[in-house]
Amino acid sequence: MARHITGPRCRSPHSRVFNRPMLSHAEISDRLEIQQLVVDYSTAIDTRHFDDLDAVFTPDAYIDYTALGGIEGRYPEVKAWLAEVLPNFPMYAHMLGNFSVRIEGDTAASRTICFNPMVLGGEKEQIMFCGLWYDDEFLRTAAGWRMTRRVETKCFQKIL
């Protein structure tokens, strides 16, 4: 049985890990940069620093939040809507997982699951639990990777 050596002792450019070709340092870097961009989006939203989204999206990015009752449009319009609507929620948080990233040259796509509990205003102190997928597209720019498209796909939405 053939044995594949990986890690620092590996000398073959054709090494395989889990039946896939081993990623180059550049590919690893690209994947981590894209994953961090998705996290940076969530951090900007959760901390209500909406101007930080300028480092996440291209100026002409398309965003579609309609699956969970939001709007769709180009980044500037959606950014203004976020800054207007999200302060109505006293607290919310994004928890991300299952990052799947596919890179082809200077473009990429990813799918990430998100669990997003949102506290509703009012006396009842209810929480809306949102489960969704982010389907994103990216472009490598002179300033690094930027998101060109974000579409939400609803998994569930429940108020308790």
Backbone torsions as a table, in degrees:
resi	resn	phi	psi	omega
1	MET	NA	133.3	179.5
2	ALA	-71.0	140.7	179.5
3	ARG	-116.6	128.2	179.8
4	HIS	-99.7	125.7	177.7
5	ILE	-96.4	132.7	177.8
6	THR	-125.1	170.1	177.6
7	GLY	91.5	-159.6	-173.1
8	PRO	-60.5	-27.7	-178.6
9	ARG	-80.4	-12.3	-176.7
10	CYS	-71.1	128.0	-179.9
11	ARG	-114.7	-13.1	-175.8
12	SER	-84.8	132.4	176.3
13	PRO	-72.0	-6.6	-177.6
14	HIS	-107.6	21.8	179.7
15	SER	-63.1	151.5	-178.0
16	ARG	-126.3	143.2	175.0
17	VAL	-128.5	125.7	-179.1
18	PHE	52.7	43.2	177.9
19	ASN	62.1	25.1	174.9
20	ARG	-129.7	150.6	176.6
21	PRO	-62.2	143.7	178.5
22	MET	-66.6	137.9	-180.0
23	LEU	-76.0	146.6	174.4
24	SER	-77.8	167.2	176.8
25	HIS	-59.8	-38.6	179.4
26	ALA	-64.2	-42.1	179.3
27	GLU	-65.8	-40.3	176.9
28	ILE	-62.8	-44.6	179.2
29	SER	-60.6	-46.4	179.0
30	ASP	-58.4	-46.0	-179.2
31	ARG	-62.3	-44.0	179.7
32	LEU	-66.7	-38.1	178.3
33	GLU	-64.8	-41.3	178.9
34	ILE	-67.4	-44.4	177.9
35	GLN	-60.6	-41.2	178.3
36	GLN	-64.8	-35.3	178.0
37	LEU	-62.5	-40.2	177.6
38	VAL	-64.6	-40.5	177.0
39	VAL	-66.8	-41.3	179.2
40	ASP	-59.9	-37.6	175.4
41	TYR	-58.0	-52.1	-177.2
42	SER	-62.7	-39.8	178.7
43	THR	-64.0	-43.1	178.7
44	ALA	-61.5	-41.9	179.4
45	ILE	-67.5	-49.4	-174.8
46	ASP	-66.7	-29.2	178.3
47	THR	-94.3	-0.8	179.0
48	ARG	61.8	32.4	174.9
49	HIS	-101.6	72.9	-171.2
50	PHE	-65.0	-27.0	177.0
51	ASP	-66.9	-22.0	176.3
52	ASP	-65.5	-19.2	178.2
53	LEU	-66.5	-19.1	177.9
54	ASP	-60.7	-26.0	178.6
55	ALA	-89.9	0.9	179.3
56	VAL	-103.7	-46.0	-173.4
57	PHE	-103.0	152.0	165.8
58	THR	-74.4	154.3	-178.3
59	PRO	-58.2	-27.1	-178.0
60	ASP	-104.8	16.3	-177.6
61	ALA	-58.4	144.6	175.8
62	TYR	-98.4	132.2	-179.2
63	ILE	-130.2	133.4	-179.2
64	ASP	-129.3	106.2	177.2
65	TYR	-105.1	14.4	-172.5
66	THR	-66.9	-23.8	-177.8
67	ALA	-61.5	-26.2	-179.8
68	LEU	-117.8	23.6	173.4
69	GLY	94.0	8.9	179.6
70	GLY	-92.8	-158.2	-178.7
71	ILE	-111.2	174.1	171.3
72	GLU	-129.6	153.9	178.2
73	GLY	160.8	-167.7	178.6
74	ARG	-82.9	156.2	-172.9
75	TYR	-48.1	-50.5	-176.7
76	PRO	-58.0	-40.9	179.3
77	GLU	-66.4	-43.4	-178.0
78	VAL	-70.5	-38.0	177.3
79	LYS	-59.9	-45.2	178.6
80	ALA	-62.5	-40.3	178.8
81	TRP	-63.8	-43.6	178.2
82	LEU	-58.5	-46.5	-178.4
83	ALA	-64.5	-26.1	179.4
84	GLU	-85.0	-40.2	-171.7
85	VAL	-89.2	-41.6	-172.7
86	LEU	-64.8	-29.0	175.4
87	PRO	-61.8	-13.5	175.5
88	ASN	-70.8	-14.2	178.7
89	PHE	-103.4	119.6	-178.5
90	PRO	-59.8	-31.6	-178.7
91	MET	-158.8	149.2	174.0
92	TYR	-161.1	162.6	-179.5
93	ALA	-151.5	146.6	175.5
94	HIS	-107.4	129.4	172.7
95	MET	-120.1	121.3	-170.7
96	LEU	-111.2	152.1	176.4
97	GLY	-165.4	179.1	178.2
98	ASN	51.4	49.2	178.3
99	PHE	-66.6	121.5	173.7
100	SER	-120.3	116.3	-175.1
101	VAL	-121.1	131.6	175.4
102	ARG	-123.5	125.6	-176.3
103	ILE	-117.2	134.7	174.7
104	GLU	-133.9	95.1	-179.9
105	GLY	66.3	-119.2	-178.0
106	ASP	-99.3	15.4	174.5
107	THR	-127.7	157.9	-179.6
108	ALA	-153.7	163.6	175.2
109	ALA	-139.4	150.6	177.1
110	SER	-145.6	159.5	173.1
111	ARG	-133.2	127.2	-176.3
112	THR	-135.2	134.9	176.4
113	ILE	-87.0	146.7	-178.6
114	CYS	-134.9	132.9	169.7
115	PHE	-109.3	120.9	-169.9
116	ASN	-131.6	84.5	173.5
117	PRO	-73.6	138.1	-178.7
118	MET	-131.2	122.3	178.4
119	VAL	-76.0	129.4	178.7
120	LEU	-90.0	141.9	176.8
121	GLY	-68.3	163.8	178.3
122	GLY	115.7	177.7	-175.4
123	GLU	-76.3	-25.2	-174.4
124	LYS	-76.4	-17.1	-177.4
125	GLU	52.0	49.5	178.1
126	GLN	-81.8	159.8	177.2
127	ILE	-125.8	133.1	174.2
128	MET	-97.4	120.7	179.1
129	PHE	-98.3	119.8	-179.7
130	CYS	-114.6	128.6	172.0
131	GLY	-116.6	129.5	-174.7
132	LEU	-154.5	163.9	171.1
133	TRP	-107.5	138.7	168.1
134	TYR	-99.2	119.6	173.6
135	ASP	-105.9	111.0	-170.7
136	ASP	-121.0	153.3	172.4
137	GLU	-127.3	147.6	-173.4
138	PHE	-133.3	158.2	175.6
139	LEU	-135.0	135.3	174.4
140	ARG	-78.3	121.7	179.6
141	THR	-115.8	176.5	176.7
142	ALA	-61.6	-25.3	179.7
143	ALA	-93.3	4.7	-177.6
144	GLY	110.5	-172.2	179.9
145	TRP	-68.0	139.7	175.7
146	ARG	-137.2	148.7	179.8
147	MET	-81.5	129.7	178.4
148	THR	-105.5	-15.9	-177.1
149	ARG	-156.5	135.1	173.4
150	ARG	-138.0	125.4	177.5
151	VAL	-129.4	129.3	176.1
152	GLU	-89.4	139.3	172.1
153	THR	-119.4	122.0	-175.4
154	LYS	-74.9	134.0	169.5
155	CYS	-101.6	-50.2	178.1
156	PHE	-160.1	161.8	176.4
157	GLN	-153.3	119.9	-174.4
158	LYS	-142.3	133.8	176.7
159	ILE	-103.7	127.8	178.4
160	LEU	-126.0	NA	NA
